[in-house]
C-alpha cells in the first residue's frame, strides 16, 4: 500500500489542483438543525460550550 501511495500521490495532487472550483464570492449557509447527541447527554457535551445553543 505504501508503494502504491508514493506512486499516486503526485498525480492525485495535480488532479485535485486542476479540478478546484472557482469561487463565485457568494457563500451559502445551511441552517437546517443537526442533532448532536441524545437529550440525556446534552449537559455532558462540552465541545461547543458557550458557542452552540439549543
Buried (B, 14 or more C-beta within 10 A) or exposed (E): EEEEEEEEEEEEEEEEEEEEEEEEEEEEEEEEEEEEEEEEEEEEEEEEEEEEEE
